[in-house]
Amino acid sequence: MRPEYANALDSRALIYLKLGEIDRAIADYDTALRLDPAKAHSLYGRGLAKRKVGDLAGAEADLAAATAQAPRVAEEYSTYGLRP
């Protein structure tokens, strides 16, 4: 894996999220967003992960920012079986 490739990090974070490895998911989403701050999928995924660890304010901020950038991001994430 290329550690500087935001899309790969986003994909791995999604897998971690689905596996329940929330801290690892957040770490990968954080790195993906440092590389590509406008990545709505990473913001949305991190929002879902933050919600799972009880960071409700952080979750809502990420989910709102993701939706502002890509209004259909929640719909796209629901195809992965993930919803807020």
mmCIF file of the N, C-alpha and C atoms, coordinates in Angstrom:
data_MODEL
# 
_entry.id   MODEL 
# 
loop_
_atom_site.group_PDB 
_atom_site.id 
_atom_site.type_symbol 
_atom_site.label_atom_id 
_atom_site.label_alt_id 
_atom_site.label_comp_id 
_atom_site.label_asym_id 
_atom_site.label_entity_id 
_atom_site.label_seq_id 
_atom_site.pdbx_PDB_ins_code 
_atom_site.Cartn_x 
_atom_site.Cartn_y 
_atom_site.Cartn_z 
_atom_site.occupancy 
_atom_site.B_iso_or_equiv 
_atom_site.pdbx_formal_charge 
_atom_site.auth_seq_id 
_atom_site.auth_comp_id 
_atom_site.auth_asym_id 
_atom_site.auth_atom_id 
_atom_site.pdbx_PDB_model_num 
ATOM 1   N N  . MET A 1 1  ? 0.837   -1.180 0.000  1.00 0.00 ? 1  MET A N  1 
ATOM 2   C CA . MET A 1 1  ? 0.000   0.000  0.000  1.00 0.00 ? 1  MET A CA 1 
ATOM 3   C C  . MET A 1 1  ? 0.884   1.246  0.000  1.00 0.00 ? 1  MET A C  1 
ATOM 4   N N  . ARG A 1 2  ? 0.440   2.228  -0.727 1.00 0.00 ? 2  ARG A N  1 
ATOM 5   C CA . ARG A 1 2  ? 1.154   3.503  -0.780 1.00 0.00 ? 2  ARG A CA 1 
ATOM 6   C C  . ARG A 1 2  ? 0.639   4.394  0.352  1.00 0.00 ? 2  ARG A C  1 
ATOM 7   N N  . PRO A 1 3  ? 1.471   4.697  1.336  1.00 0.00 ? 3  PRO A N  1 
ATOM 8   C CA . PRO A 1 3  ? 0.996   5.463  2.498  1.00 0.00 ? 3  PRO A CA 1 
ATOM 9   C C  . PRO A 1 3  ? 0.605   6.900  2.172  1.00 0.00 ? 3  PRO A C  1 
ATOM 10  N N  . GLU A 1 4  ? 0.964   7.380  1.001  1.00 0.00 ? 4  GLU A N  1 
ATOM 11  C CA . GLU A 1 4  ? 0.608   8.747  0.637  1.00 0.00 ? 4  GLU A CA 1 
ATOM 12  C C  . GLU A 1 4  ? -0.624  8.797  -0.274 1.00 0.00 ? 4  GLU A C  1 
ATOM 13  N N  . TYR A 1 5  ? -1.315  7.697  -0.428 1.00 0.00 ? 5  TYR A N  1 
ATOM 14  C CA . TYR A 1 5  ? -2.455  7.605  -1.339 1.00 0.00 ? 5  TYR A CA 1 
ATOM 15  C C  . TYR A 1 5  ? -3.763  7.634  -0.539 1.00 0.00 ? 5  TYR A C  1 
ATOM 16  N N  . ALA A 1 6  ? -4.433  8.781  -0.556 1.00 0.00 ? 6  ALA A N  1 
ATOM 17  C CA . ALA A 1 6  ? -5.631  8.988  0.264  1.00 0.00 ? 6  ALA A CA 1 
ATOM 18  C C  . ALA A 1 6  ? -6.733  7.983  -0.038 1.00 0.00 ? 6  ALA A C  1 
ATOM 19  N N  . ASN A 1 7  ? -6.900  7.602  -1.304 1.00 0.00 ? 7  ASN A N  1 
ATOM 20  C CA . ASN A 1 7  ? -7.971  6.655  -1.645 1.00 0.00 ? 7  ASN A CA 1 
ATOM 21  C C  . ASN A 1 7  ? -7.745  5.284  -1.021 1.00 0.00 ? 7  ASN A C  1 
ATOM 22  N N  . ALA A 1 8  ? -6.496  4.831  -0.994 1.00 0.00 ? 8  ALA A N  1 
ATOM 23  C CA . ALA A 1 8  ? -6.197  3.536  -0.381 1.00 0.00 ? 8  ALA A CA 1 
ATOM 24  C C  . ALA A 1 8  ? -6.439  3.591  1.124  1.00 0.00 ? 8  ALA A C  1 
ATOM 25  N N  . LEU A 1 9  ? -6.041  4.675  1.744  1.00 0.00 ? 9  LEU A N  1 
ATOM 26  C CA . LEU A 1 9  ? -6.267  4.837  3.183  1.00 0.00 ? 9  LEU A CA 1 
ATOM 27  C C  . LEU A 1 9  ? -7.756  4.888  3.493  1.00 0.00 ? 9  LEU A C  1 
ATOM 28  N N  . ASP A 1 10 ? -8.514  5.578  2.657  1.00 0.00 ? 10 ASP A N  1 
ATOM 29  C CA . ASP A 1 10 ? -9.960  5.656  2.831  1.00 0.00 ? 10 ASP A CA 1 
ATOM 30  C C  . ASP A 1 10 ? -10.589 4.263  2.735  1.00 0.00 ? 10 ASP A C  1 
ATOM 31  N N  . SER A 1 11 ? -10.147 3.481  1.770  1.00 0.00 ? 11 SER A N  1 
ATOM 32  C CA . SER A 1 11 ? -10.686 2.124  1.608  1.00 0.00 ? 11 SER A CA 1 
ATOM 33  C C  . SER A 1 11 ? -10.344 1.238  2.795  1.00 0.00 ? 11 SER A C  1 
ATOM 34  N N  . ARG A 1 12 ? -9.100  1.330  3.270  1.00 0.00 ? 12 ARG A N  1 
ATOM 35  C CA . ARG A 1 12 ? -8.719  0.516  4.421  1.00 0.00 ? 12 ARG A CA 1 
ATOM 36  C C  . ARG A 1 12 ? -9.474  0.961  5.664  1.00 0.00 ? 12 ARG A C  1 
ATOM 37  N N  . ALA A 1 13 ? -9.667  2.261  5.808  1.00 0.00 ? 13 ALA A N  1 
ATOM 38  C CA . ALA A 1 13 ? -10.431 2.764  6.950  1.00 0.00 ? 13 ALA A CA 1 
ATOM 39  C C  . ALA A 1 13 ? -11.855 2.231  6.928  1.00 0.00 ? 13 ALA A C  1 
ATOM 40  N N  . LEU A 1 14 ? -12.455 2.172  5.759  1.00 0.00 ? 14 LEU A N  1 
ATOM 41  C CA . LEU A 1 14 ? -13.803 1.618  5.640  1.00 0.00 ? 14 LEU A CA 1 
ATOM 42  C C  . LEU A 1 14 ? -13.833 0.162  6.095  1.00 0.00 ? 14 LEU A C  1 
ATOM 43  N N  . ILE A 1 15 ? -12.837 -0.593 5.715  1.00 0.00 ? 15 ILE A N  1 
ATOM 44  C CA . ILE A 1 15 ? -12.764 -1.997 6.138  1.00 0.00 ? 15 ILE A CA 1 
ATOM 45  C C  . ILE A 1 15 ? -12.626 -2.078 7.655  1.00 0.00 ? 15 ILE A C  1 
ATOM 46  N N  . TYR A 1 16 ? -11.740 -1.261 8.221  1.00 0.00 ? 16 TYR A N  1 
ATOM 47  C CA . TYR A 1 16 ? -11.594 -1.247 9.678  1.00 0.00 ? 16 TYR A CA 1 
ATOM 48  C C  . TYR A 1 16 ? -12.912 -0.872 10.355 1.00 0.00 ? 16 TYR A C  1 
ATOM 49  N N  . LEU A 1 17 ? -13.603 0.090  9.800  1.00 0.00 ? 17 LEU A N  1 
ATOM 50  C CA . LEU A 1 17 ? -14.883 0.512  10.369 1.00 0.00 ? 17 LEU A CA 1 
ATOM 51  C C  . LEU A 1 17 ? -15.871 -0.640 10.367 1.00 0.00 ? 17 LEU A C  1 
ATOM 52  N N  . LYS A 1 18 ? -15.951 -1.346 9.265  1.00 0.00 ? 18 LYS A N  1 
ATOM 53  C CA . LYS A 1 18 ? -16.880 -2.473 9.172  1.00 0.00 ? 18 LYS A CA 1 
ATOM 54  C C  . LYS A 1 18 ? -16.483 -3.622 10.102 1.00 0.00 ? 18 LYS A C  1 
ATOM 55  N N  . LEU A 1 19 ? -15.195 -3.761 10.355 1.00 0.00 ? 19 LEU A N  1 
ATOM 56  C CA . LEU A 1 19 ? -14.714 -4.815 11.255 1.00 0.00 ? 19 LEU A CA 1 
ATOM 57  C C  . LEU A 1 19 ? -14.819 -4.424 12.732 1.00 0.00 ? 19 LEU A C  1 
ATOM 58  N N  . GLY A 1 20 ? -15.175 -3.167 12.991 1.00 0.00 ? 20 GLY A N  1 
ATOM 59  C CA . GLY A 1 20 ? -15.277 -2.710 14.368 1.00 0.00 ? 20 GLY A CA 1 
ATOM 60  C C  . GLY A 1 20 ? -13.956 -2.253 14.963 1.00 0.00 ? 20 GLY A C  1 
ATOM 61  N N  . GLU A 1 21 ? -12.934 -2.093 14.136 1.00 0.00 ? 21 GLU A N  1 
ATOM 62  C CA . GLU A 1 21 ? -11.637 -1.605 14.593 1.00 0.00 ? 21 GLU A CA 1 
ATOM 63  C C  . GLU A 1 21 ? -11.631 -0.075 14.437 1.00 0.00 ? 21 GLU A C  1 
ATOM 64  N N  . ILE A 1 22 ? -12.377 0.552  15.318 1.00 0.00 ? 22 ILE A N  1 
ATOM 65  C CA . ILE A 1 22 ? -12.705 1.965  15.179 1.00 0.00 ? 22 ILE A CA 1 
ATOM 66  C C  . ILE A 1 22 ? -11.482 2.875  15.298 1.00 0.00 ? 22 ILE A C  1 
ATOM 67  N N  . ASP A 1 23 ? -10.605 2.615  16.242 1.00 0.00 ? 23 ASP A N  1 
ATOM 68  C CA . ASP A 1 23 ? -9.415  3.468  16.389 1.00 0.00 ? 23 ASP A CA 1 
ATOM 69  C C  . ASP A 1 23 ? -8.548  3.421  15.138 1.00 0.00 ? 23 ASP A C  1 
ATOM 70  N N  . ARG A 1 24 ? -8.405  2.245  14.556 1.00 0.00 ? 24 ARG A N  1 
ATOM 71  C CA . ARG A 1 24 ? -7.618  2.119  13.324 1.00 0.00 ? 24 ARG A CA 1 
ATOM 72  C C  . ARG A 1 24 ? -8.317  2.832  12.167 1.00 0.00 ? 24 ARG A C  1 
ATOM 73  N N  . ALA A 1 25 ? -9.636  2.737  12.124 1.00 0.00 ? 25 ALA A N  1 
ATOM 74  C CA . ALA A 1 25 ? -10.396 3.429  11.081 1.00 0.00 ? 25 ALA A CA 1 
ATOM 75  C C  . ALA A 1 25 ? -10.185 4.938  11.188 1.00 0.00 ? 25 ALA A C  1 
ATOM 76  N N  . ILE A 1 26 ? -10.325 5.457  12.388 1.00 0.00 ? 26 ILE A N  1 
ATOM 77  C CA . ILE A 1 26 ? -10.151 6.903  12.586 1.00 0.00 ? 26 ILE A CA 1 
ATOM 78  C C  . ILE A 1 26 ? -8.737  7.334  12.197 1.00 0.00 ? 26 ILE A C  1 
ATOM 79  N N  . ALA A 1 27 ? -7.746  6.556  12.566 1.00 0.00 ? 27 ALA A N  1 
ATOM 80  C CA . ALA A 1 27 ? -6.356  6.898  12.222 1.00 0.00 ? 27 ALA A CA 1 
ATOM 81  C C  . ALA A 1 27 ? -6.175  6.973  10.703 1.00 0.00 ? 27 ALA A C  1 
ATOM 82  N N  . ASP A 1 28 ? -6.723  6.007  9.979  1.00 0.00 ? 28 ASP A N  1 
ATOM 83  C CA . ASP A 1 28 ? -6.594  6.032  8.520  1.00 0.00 ? 28 ASP A CA 1 
ATOM 84  C C  . ASP A 1 28 ? -7.401  7.163  7.906  1.00 0.00 ? 28 ASP A C  1 
ATOM 85  N N  . TYR A 1 29 ? -8.600  7.414  8.421  1.00 0.00 ? 29 TYR A N  1 
ATOM 86  C CA . TYR A 1 29 ? -9.376  8.548  7.912  1.00 0.00 ? 29 TYR A CA 1 
ATOM 87  C C  . TYR A 1 29 ? -8.647  9.864  8.180  1.00 0.00 ? 29 TYR A C  1 
ATOM 88  N N  . ASP A 1 30 ? -8.057  10.012 9.362  1.00 0.00 ? 30 ASP A N  1 
ATOM 89  C CA . ASP A 1 30 ? -7.301  11.226 9.682  1.00 0.00 ? 30 ASP A CA 1 
ATOM 90  C C  . ASP A 1 30 ? -6.164  11.434 8.680  1.00 0.00 ? 30 ASP A C  1 
ATOM 91  N N  . THR A 1 31 ? -5.428  10.379 8.392  1.00 0.00 ? 31 THR A N  1 
ATOM 92  C CA . THR A 1 31 ? -4.313  10.487 7.450  1.00 0.00 ? 31 THR A CA 1 
ATOM 93  C C  . THR A 1 31 ? -4.813  10.797 6.044  1.00 0.00 ? 31 THR A C  1 
ATOM 94  N N  . ALA A 1 32 ? -5.870  10.130 5.620  1.00 0.00 ? 32 ALA A N  1 
ATOM 95  C CA . ALA A 1 32 ? -6.443  10.394 4.296  1.00 0.00 ? 32 ALA A CA 1 
ATOM 96  C C  . ALA A 1 32 ? -6.871  11.855 4.179  1.00 0.00 ? 32 ALA A C  1 
ATOM 97  N N  . LEU A 1 33 ? -7.453  12.384 5.248  1.00 0.00 ? 33 LEU A N  1 
ATOM 98  C CA . LEU A 1 33 ? -7.903  13.777 5.221  1.00 0.00 ? 33 LEU A CA 1 
ATOM 99  C C  . LEU A 1 33 ? -6.748  14.766 5.283  1.00 0.00 ? 33 LEU A C  1 
ATOM 100 N N  . ARG A 1 34 ? -5.643  14.399 5.903  1.00 0.00 ? 34 ARG A N  1 
ATOM 101 C CA . ARG A 1 34 ? -4.461  15.268 5.852  1.00 0.00 ? 34 ARG A CA 1 
ATOM 102 C C  . ARG A 1 34 ? -3.940  15.352 4.414  1.00 0.00 ? 34 ARG A C  1 
ATOM 103 N N  . LEU A 1 35 ? -4.035  14.248 3.689  1.00 0.00 ? 35 LEU A N  1 
ATOM 104 C CA . LEU A 1 35 ? -3.570  14.211 2.302  1.00 0.00 ? 35 LEU A CA 1 
ATOM 105 C C  . LEU A 1 35 ? -4.558  14.858 1.343  1.00 0.00 ? 35 LEU A C  1 
ATOM 106 N N  . ASP A 1 36 ? -5.852  14.709 1.643  1.00 0.00 ? 36 ASP A N  1 
ATOM 107 C CA . ASP A 1 36 ? -6.904  15.246 0.767  1.00 0.00 ? 36 ASP A CA 1 
ATOM 108 C C  . ASP A 1 36 ? -8.047  15.762 1.643  1.00 0.00 ? 36 ASP A C  1 
ATOM 109 N N  . PRO A 1 37 ? -7.938  16.998 2.141  1.00 0.00 ? 37 PRO A N  1 
ATOM 110 C CA . PRO A 1 37 ? -8.915  17.544 3.084  1.00 0.00 ? 37 PRO A CA 1 
ATOM 111 C C  . PRO A 1 37 ? -10.340 17.645 2.544  1.00 0.00 ? 37 PRO A C  1 
ATOM 112 N N  . ALA A 1 38 ? -10.489 17.604 1.245  1.00 0.00 ? 38 ALA A N  1 
ATOM 113 C CA . ALA A 1 38 ? -11.819 17.743 0.650  1.00 0.00 ? 38 ALA A CA 1 
ATOM 114 C C  . ALA A 1 38 ? -12.459 16.398 0.337  1.00 0.00 ? 38 ALA A C  1 
ATOM 115 N N  . LYS A 1 39 ? -11.955 15.327 0.902  1.00 0.00 ? 39 LYS A N  1 
ATOM 116 C CA . LYS A 1 39 ? -12.460 13.978 0.602  1.00 0.00 ? 39 LYS A CA 1 
ATOM 117 C C  . LYS A 1 39 ? -13.708 13.700 1.444  1.00 0.00 ? 39 LYS A C  1 
ATOM 118 N N  . ALA A 1 40 ? -14.868 13.885 0.831  1.00 0.00 ? 40 ALA A N  1 
ATOM 119 C CA . ALA A 1 40 ? -16.145 13.739 1.536  1.00 0.00 ? 40 ALA A CA 1 
ATOM 120 C C  . ALA A 1 40 ? -16.329 12.331 2.098  1.00 0.00 ? 40 ALA A C  1 
ATOM 121 N N  . HIS A 1 41 ? -15.892 11.312 1.380  1.00 0.00 ? 41 HIS A N  1 
ATOM 122 C CA . HIS A 1 41 ? -16.058 9.940  1.863  1.00 0.00 ? 41 HIS A CA 1 
ATOM 123 C C  . HIS A 1 41 ? -15.274 9.725  3.155  1.00 0.00 ? 41 HIS A C  1 
ATOM 124 N N  . SER A 1 42 ? -14.081 10.266 3.212  1.00 0.00 ? 42 SER A N  1 
ATOM 125 C CA . SER A 1 42 ? -13.286 10.123 4.439  1.00 0.00 ? 42 SER A CA 1 
ATOM 126 C C  . SER A 1 42 ? -13.907 10.888 5.592  1.00 0.00 ? 42 SER A C  1 
ATOM 127 N N  . LEU A 1 43 ? -14.416 12.073 5.325  1.00 0.00 ? 43 LEU A N  1 
ATOM 128 C CA . LEU A 1 43 ? -15.098 12.838 6.375  1.00 0.00 ? 43 LEU A CA 1 
ATOM 129 C C  . LEU A 1 43 ? -16.312 12.079 6.901  1.00 0.00 ? 43 LEU A C  1 
ATOM 130 N N  . TYR A 1 44 ? -17.090 11.531 5.996  1.00 0.00 ? 44 TYR A N  1 
ATOM 131 C CA . TYR A 1 44 ? -18.299 10.827 6.408  1.00 0.00 ? 44 TYR A CA 1 
ATOM 132 C C  . TYR A 1 44 ? -17.951 9.568  7.205  1.00 0.00 ? 44 TYR A C  1 
ATOM 133 N N  . GLY A 1 45 ? -16.994 8.801  6.694  1.00 0.00 ? 45 GLY A N  1 
ATOM 134 C CA . GLY A 1 45 ? -16.581 7.597  7.413  1.00 0.00 ? 45 GLY A CA 1 
ATOM 135 C C  . GLY A 1 45 ? -16.027 7.908  8.788  1.00 0.00 ? 45 GLY A C  1 
ATOM 136 N N  . ARG A 1 46 ? -15.214 8.976  8.860  1.00 0.00 ? 46 ARG A N  1 
ATOM 137 C CA . ARG A 1 46 ? -14.673 9.359  10.169 1.00 0.00 ? 46 ARG A CA 1 
ATOM 138 C C  . ARG A 1 46 ? -15.796 9.800  11.098 1.00 0.00 ? 46 ARG A C  1 
ATOM 139 N N  . GLY A 1 47 ? -16.799 10.473 10.546 1.00 0.00 ? 47 GLY A N  1 
ATOM 140 C CA . GLY A 1 47 ? -17.948 10.863 11.359 1.00 0.00 ? 47 GLY A CA 1 
ATOM 141 C C  . GLY A 1 47 ? -18.659 9.652  11.944 1.00 0.00 ? 47 GLY A C  1 
ATOM 142 N N  . LEU A 1 48 ? -18.852 8.638  11.124 1.00 0.00 ? 48 LEU A N  1 
ATOM 143 C CA . LEU A 1 48 ? -19.488 7.409  11.624 1.00 0.00 ? 48 LEU A CA 1 
ATOM 144 C C  . LEU A 1 48 ? -18.627 6.755  12.699 1.00 0.00 ? 48 LEU A C  1 
ATOM 145 N N  . ALA A 1 49 ? -17.318 6.739  12.476 1.00 0.00 ? 49 ALA A N  1 
ATOM 146 C CA . ALA A 1 49 ? -16.411 6.135  13.453 1.00 0.00 ? 49 ALA A CA 1 
ATOM 147 C C  . ALA A 1 49 ? -16.409 6.923  14.762 1.00 0.00 ? 49 ALA A C  1 
ATOM 148 N N  . LYS A 1 50 ? -16.371 8.243  14.652 1.00 0.00 ? 50 LYS A N  1 
ATOM 149 C CA . LYS A 1 50 ? -16.392 9.070  15.865 1.00 0.00 ? 50 LYS A CA 1 
ATOM 150 C C  . LYS A 1 50 ? -17.676 8.849  16.652 1.00 0.00 ? 50 LYS A C  1 
ATOM 151 N N  . ARG A 1 51 ? -18.764 8.674  15.971 1.00 0.00 ? 51 ARG A N  1 
ATOM 152 C CA . ARG A 1 51 ? -20.026 8.415  16.658 1.00 0.00 ? 51 ARG A CA 1 
ATOM 153 C C  . ARG A 1 51 ? -19.925 7.120  17.462 1.00 0.00 ? 51 ARG A C  1 
ATOM 154 N N  . LYS A 1 52 ? -19.269 6.110  16.909 1.00 0.00 ? 52 LYS A N  1 
ATOM 155 C CA . LYS A 1 52 ? -19.142 4.818  17.595 1.00 0.00 ? 52 LYS A CA 1 
ATOM 156 C C  . LYS A 1 52 ? -18.307 4.909  18.873 1.00 0.00 ? 52 LYS A C  1 
ATOM 157 N N  . VAL A 1 53 ? -17.390 5.880  18.933 1.00 0.00 ? 53 VAL A N  1 
ATOM 158 C CA . VAL A 1 53 ? -16.577 6.027  20.150 1.00 0.00 ? 53 VAL A CA 1 
ATOM 159 C C  . VAL A 1 53 ? -17.124 7.102  21.075 1.00 0.00 ? 53 VAL A C  1 
ATOM 160 N N  . GLY A 1 54 ? -18.282 7.649  20.734 1.00 0.00 ? 54 GLY A N  1 
ATOM 161 C CA . GLY A 1 54 ? -18.937 8.599  21.624 1.00 0.00 ? 54 GLY A CA 1 
ATOM 162 C C  . GLY A 1 54 ? -18.582 10.049 21.406 1.00 0.00 ? 54 GLY A C  1 
ATOM 163 N N  . ASP A 1 55 ? -17.818 10.351 20.367 1.00 0.00 ? 55 ASP A N  1 
ATOM 164 C CA . ASP A 1 55 ? -17.478 11.747 20.053 1.00 0.00 ? 55 ASP A CA 1 
ATOM 165 C C  . ASP A 1 55 ? -18.596 12.314 19.183 1.00 0.00 ? 55 ASP A C  1 
ATOM 166 N N  . LEU A 1 56 ? -19.718 12.637 19.814 1.00 0.00 ? 56 LEU A N  1 
ATOM 167 C CA . LEU A 1 56 ? -20.897 13.057 19.060 1.00 0.00 ? 56 LEU A CA 1 
ATOM 168 C C  . LEU A 1 56 ? -20.715 14.408 18.385 1.00 0.00 ? 56 LEU A C  1 
ATOM 169 N N  . ALA A 1 57 ? -20.048 15.345 19.038 1.00 0.00 ? 57 ALA A N  1 
ATOM 170 C CA . ALA A 1 57 ? -19.820 16.657 18.424 1.00 0.00 ? 57 ALA A CA 1 
ATOM 171 C C  . ALA A 1 57 ? -18.903 16.525 17.205 1.00 0.00 ? 57 ALA A C  1 
ATOM 172 N N  . GLY A 1 58 ? -17.842 15.763 17.347 1.00 0.00 ? 58 GLY A N  1 
ATOM 173 C CA . GLY A 1 58 ? -16.927 15.538 16.225 1.00 0.00 ? 58 GLY A CA 1 
ATOM 174 C C  . GLY A 1 58 ? -17.612 14.796 15.088 1.00 0.00 ? 58 GLY A C  1 
ATOM 175 N N  . ALA A 1 59 ? -18.441 13.831 15.448 1.00 0.00 ? 59 ALA A N  1 
ATOM 176 C CA . ALA A 1 59 ? -19.170 13.062 14.442 1.00 0.00 ? 59 ALA A CA 1 
ATOM 177 C C  . ALA A 1 59 ? -20.099 13.961 13.639 1.00 0.00 ? 59 ALA A C  1 
ATOM 178 N N  . GLU A 1 60 ? -20.866 14.775 14.337 1.00 0.00 ? 60 GLU A N  1 
ATOM 179 C CA . GLU A 1 60 ? -21.816 15.650 13.645 1.00 0.00 ? 60 GLU A CA 1 
ATOM 180 C C  . GLU A 1 60 ? -21.105 16.654 12.759 1.00 0.00 ? 60 GLU A C  1 
ATOM 181 N N  . ALA A 1 61 ? -19.966 17.172 13.217 1.00 0.00 ? 61 ALA A N  1 
ATOM 182 C CA . ALA A 1 61 ? -19.203 18.126 12.403 1.00 0.00 ? 61 ALA A CA 1 
ATOM 183 C C  . ALA A 1 61 ? -18.698 17.461 11.124 1.00 0.00 ? 61 ALA A C  1 
ATOM 184 N N  . ASP A 1 62 ? -18.155 16.252 11.253 1.00 0.00 ? 62 ASP A N  1 
ATOM 185 C CA . ASP A 1 62 ? -17.662 15.547 10.071 1.00 0.00 ? 62 ASP A CA 1 
ATOM 186 C C  . ASP A 1 62 ? -18.795 15.175 9.122  1.00 0.00 ? 62 ASP A C  1 
ATOM 187 N N  . LEU A 1 63 ? -19.899 14.670 9.663  1.00 0.00 ? 63 LEU A N  1 
ATOM 188 C CA . LEU A 1 63 ? -21.023 14.276 8.813  1.00 0.00 ? 63 LEU A CA 1 
ATOM 189 C C  . LEU A 1 63 ? -21.602 15.474 8.078  1.00 0.00 ? 63 LEU A C  1 
ATOM 190 N N  . ALA A 1 64 ? -21.718 16.612 8.770  1.00 0.00 ? 64 ALA A N  1 
ATOM 191 C CA . ALA A 1 64 ? -22.246 17.817 8.134  1.00 0.00 ? 64 ALA A CA 1 
ATOM 192 C C  . ALA A 1 64 ? -21.298 18.333 7.053  1.00 0.00 ? 64 ALA A C  1 
ATOM 193 N N  . ALA A 1 65 ? -19.998 18.326 7.325  1.00 0.00 ? 65 ALA A N  1 
ATOM 194 C CA . ALA A 1 65 ? -19.019 18.785 6.332  1.00 0.00 ? 65 ALA A CA 1 
ATOM 195 C C  . ALA A 1 65 ? -19.026 17.875 5.106  1.00 0.00 ? 65 ALA A C  1 
ATOM 196 N N  . ALA A 1 66 ? -19.117 16.580 5.335  1.00 0.00 ? 66 ALA A N  1 
ATOM 197 C CA . ALA A 1 66 ? -19.149 15.628 4.221  1.00 0.00 ? 66 ALA A CA 1 
ATOM 198 C C  . ALA A 1 66 ? -20.386 15.832 3.365  1.00 0.00 ? 66 ALA A C  1 
ATOM 199 N N  . THR A 1 67 ? -21.533 16.019 4.012  1.00 0.00 ? 67 THR A N  1 
ATOM 200 C CA . THR A 1 67 ? -22.787 16.213 3.288  1.00 0.00 ? 67 THR A CA 1 
ATOM 201 C C  . THR A 1 67 ? -22.786 17.535 2.522  1.00 0.00 ? 67 THR A C  1 
ATOM 202 N N  . ALA A 1 68 ? -22.152 18.545 3.081  1.00 0.00 ? 68 ALA A N  1 
ATOM 203 C CA . ALA A 1 68 ? -22.052 19.824 2.375  1.00 0.00 ? 68 ALA A CA 1 
ATOM 204 C C  . ALA A 1 68 ? -21.220 19.685 1.102  1.00 0.00 ? 68 ALA A C  1 
ATOM 205 N N  . GLN A 1 69 ? -20.184 18.868 1.164  1.00 0.00 ? 69 GLN A N  1 
ATOM 206 C CA . GLN A 1 69 ? -19.311 18.663 0.001  1.00 0.00 ? 69 GLN A CA 1 
ATOM 207 C C  . GLN A 1 69 ? -19.935 17.723 -1.024 1.00 0.00 ? 69 GLN A C  1 
ATOM 208 N N  . ALA A 1 70 ? -20.618 16.702 -0.538 1.00 0.00 ? 70 ALA A N  1 
ATOM 209 C CA . ALA A 1 70 ? -21.185 15.673 -1.424 1.00 0.00 ? 70 ALA A CA 1 
ATOM 210 C C  . ALA A 1 70 ? -22.551 15.263 -0.861 1.00 0.00 ? 70 ALA A C  1 
ATOM 211 N N  . PRO A 1 71 ? -23.614 15.928 -1.289 1.00 0.00 ? 71 PRO A N  1 
ATOM 212 C CA . PRO A 1 71 ? -24.940 15.699 -0.712 1.00 0.00 ? 71 PRO A CA 1 
ATOM 213 C C  . PRO A 1 71 ? -25.421 14.241 -0.719 1.00 0.00 ? 71 PRO A C  1 
ATOM 214 N N  . ARG A 1 72 ? -24.891 13.414 -1.580 1.00 0.00 ? 72 ARG A N  1 
ATOM 215 C CA . ARG A 1 72 ? -25.341 12.009 -1.648 1.00 0.00 ? 72 ARG A CA 1 
ATOM 216 C C  . ARG A 1 72 ? -24.425 11.042 -0.901 1.00 0.00 ? 72 ARG A C  1 
ATOM 217 N N  . VAL A 1 73 ? -23.472 11.560 -0.131 1.00 0.00 ? 73 VAL A N  1 
ATOM 218 C CA . VAL A 1 73 ? -22.498 10.695 0.523  1.00 0.00 ? 73 VAL A CA 1 
ATOM 219 C C  . VAL A 1 73 ? -23.166 9.713  1.491  1.00 0.00 ? 73 VAL A C  1 
ATOM 220 N N  . ALA A 1 74 ? -24.194 10.128 2.205  1.00 0.00 ? 74 ALA A N  1 
ATOM 221 C CA . ALA A 1 74 ? -24.884 9.215  3.135  1.00 0.00 ? 74 ALA A CA 1 
ATOM 222 C C  . ALA A 1 74 ? -25.529 8.071  2.366  1.00 0.00 ? 74 ALA A C  1 
ATOM 223 N N  . GLU A 1 75 ? -26.098 8.387  1.241  1.00 0.00 ? 75 GLU A N  1 
ATOM 224 C CA . GLU A 1 75 ? -26.723 7.369  0.393  1.00 0.00 ? 75 GLU A CA 1 
ATOM 225 C C  . GLU A 1 75 ? -25.664 6.378  -0.109 1.00 0.00 ? 75 GLU A C  1 
ATOM 226 N N  . GLU A 1 76 ? -24.513 6.898  -0.504 1.00 0.00 ? 76 GLU A N  1 
ATOM 227 C CA . GLU A 1 76 ? -23.439 6.031  -0.980 1.00 0.00 ? 76 GLU A CA 1 
ATOM 228 C C  . GLU A 1 76 ? -22.922 5.140  0.134  1.00 0.00 ? 76 GLU A C  1 
ATOM 229 N N  . TYR A 1 77 ? -22.749 5.690  1.321  1.00 0.00 ? 77 TYR A N  1 
ATOM 230 C CA . TYR A 1 77 ? -22.273 4.887  2.454  1.00 0.00 ? 77 TYR A CA 1 
ATOM 231 C C  . TYR A 1 77 ? -23.293 3.831  2.867  1.00 0.00 ? 77 TYR A C  1 
ATOM 232 N N  . SER A 1 78 ? -24.563 4.105  2.673  1.00 0.00 ? 78 SER A N  1 
ATOM 233 C CA . SER A 1 78 ? -25.580 3.111  3.051  1.00 0.00 ? 78 SER A CA 1 
ATOM 234 C C  . SER A 1 78 ? -25.453 1.851  2.214  1.00 0.00 ? 78 SER A C  1 
ATOM 235 N N  . THR A 1 79 ? -24.868 1.955  1.014  1.00 0.00 ? 79 THR A N  1 
ATOM 236 C CA . THR A 1 79 ? -24.666 0.755  0.203  1.00 0.00 ? 79 THR A CA 1 
ATOM 237 C C  . THR A 1 79 ? -23.610 -0.163 0.805  1.00 0.00 ? 79 THR A C  1 
ATOM 238 N N  . TYR A 1 80 ? -22.797 0.375  1.723  1.00 0.00 ? 80 TYR A N  1 
ATOM 239 C CA . TYR A 1 80 ? -21.806 -0.433 2.445  1.00 0.00 ? 80 TYR A CA 1 
ATOM 240 C C  . TYR A 1 80 ? -22.392 -1.022 3.729  1.00 0.00 ? 80 TYR A C  1 
ATOM 241 N N  . GLY A 1 81 ? -23.673 -0.728 3.971  1.00 0.00 ? 81 GLY A N  1 
ATOM 242 C CA . GLY A 1 81 ? -24.307 -1.204 5.186  1.00 0.00 ? 81 GLY A CA 1 
ATOM 243 C C  . GLY A 1 81 ? -24.005 -0.325 6.394  1.00 0.00 ? 81 GLY A C  1 
ATOM 244 N N  . LEU A 1 82 ? -23.590 0.916  6.160  1.00 0.00 ? 82 LEU A N  1 
ATOM 245 C CA . LEU A 1 82 ? -23.235 1.830  7.249  1.00 0.00 ? 82 LEU A CA 1 
ATOM 246 C C  . LEU A 1 82 ? -24.120 3.051  7.211  1.00 0.00 ? 82 LEU A C  1 
ATOM 247 N N  . ARG A 1 83 ? -24.732 3.328  8.344  1.00 0.00 ? 83 ARG A N  1 
ATOM 248 C CA . ARG A 1 83 ? -25.592 4.506  8.493  1.00 0.00 ? 83 ARG A CA 1 
ATOM 249 C C  . ARG A 1 83 ? -25.353 5.118  9.849  1.00 0.00 ? 83 ARG A C  1 
ATOM 250 N N  . PRO A 1 84 ? -25.647 6.429  9.942  1.00 0.00 ? 84 PRO A N  1 
ATOM 251 C CA . PRO A 1 84 ? -25.471 7.076  11.252 1.00 0.00 ? 84 PRO A CA 1 
ATOM 252 C C  . PRO A 1 84 ? -26.403 6.526  12.320 1.00 0.00 ? 84 PRO A C  1 
# 
